[in-house]
Amino acid sequence: MTAVHLAADLPLTGTVRNVDDGAWDGGGYGGGVELIVEGAAGDIDRLVVRLSEQFGSFIRNVSQRSVPPTGIPGRGIRIIH
């Protein structure tokens, strides 16, 4: 299961990517995941709950901030590299 799959039925748009945050994960330096999502607050909250349920044991830090919307209607989450 991925963030893309967990968001598939929600009217959200955005991107997800792996980032090298240089954090020590106990076995080496690992990376994090950056998820940028746009949509209604309730739909974003539903995605956050799903992500927590699926990946909660792997999540070390969560940072959220609000930014002006682009106005692009929900087209799903896409993976970027």
C-alpha positions in Angstrom: 0.0 0.0 0.0 1.3 3.5 -0.9 0.2 7.0 -0.3 -1.0 7.0 -3.9 -3.3 4.0 -3.2 -4.5 5.4 0.1 -5.6 8.6 -1.6 -7.0 7.1 -4.8 -10.7 7.5 -3.8 -10.4 11.0 -2.4 -10.8 14.1 -4.5 -7.2 15.3 -3.8 -4.4 16.4 -6.0 -0.7 16.5 -5.2 2.7 14.8 -5.3 4.7 12.4 -3.2 8.4 11.8 -3.3 11.3 10.3 -1.4 13.7 12.8 0.1 17.1 12.4 1.6 16.8 14.0 5.0 20.0 12.6 6.3 18.3 11.2 9.4 19.8 8.2 11.2 17.3 5.4 11.1 19.2 3.0 13.4 20.8 1.1 10.6 22.1 3.9 8.5 21.2 7.2 7.1 17.8 7.1 5.6 15.4 9.4 3.9 11.9 10.6 4.4 8.8 11.1 2.3 7.4 14.5 1.2 3.7 14.5 0.5 2.1 17.7 -0.9 -1.7 17.5 -1.0 -4.4 19.9 -2.1 -8.1 19.5 -1.4 -10.9 20.0 1.1 -9.7 19.9 4.7 -11.9 16.9 5.5 -10.5 14.9 2.7 -6.9 15.7 3.7 -7.7 14.7 7.3 -9.0 11.4 6.0 -5.8 10.8 4.1 -3.7 11.7 7.2 -5.7 9.1 9.2 -5.2 6.5 6.6 -1.4 7.2 6.4 -1.2 7.0 10.2 -3.0 3.7 10.3 -0.9 2.2 7.5 2.5 3.6 8.3 2.3 4.9 11.9 5.2 2.7 13.1 7.5 4.2 10.5 6.5 7.8 10.9 9.1 9.8 13.0 8.0 13.3 12.3 5.0 15.1 10.7 5.0 18.7 9.5 2.0 20.4 8.2 1.4 23.9 6.8 -1.2 25.6 4.8 -0.4 27.4 1.6 -2.6 29.1 -1.0 -4.4 26.5 -3.3 -3.6 26.2 -6.9 -7.2 25.7 -7.8 -6.5 22.5 -9.8 -9.3 20.1 -9.1 -8.6 16.6 -7.6 -6.6 14.6 -10.1 -5.0 12.2 -7.7 -1.6 11.9 -6.2 1.4 11.4 -8.5 4.8 10.2 -7.7 7.7 12.5 -8.6 11.4 11.7 -8.6 
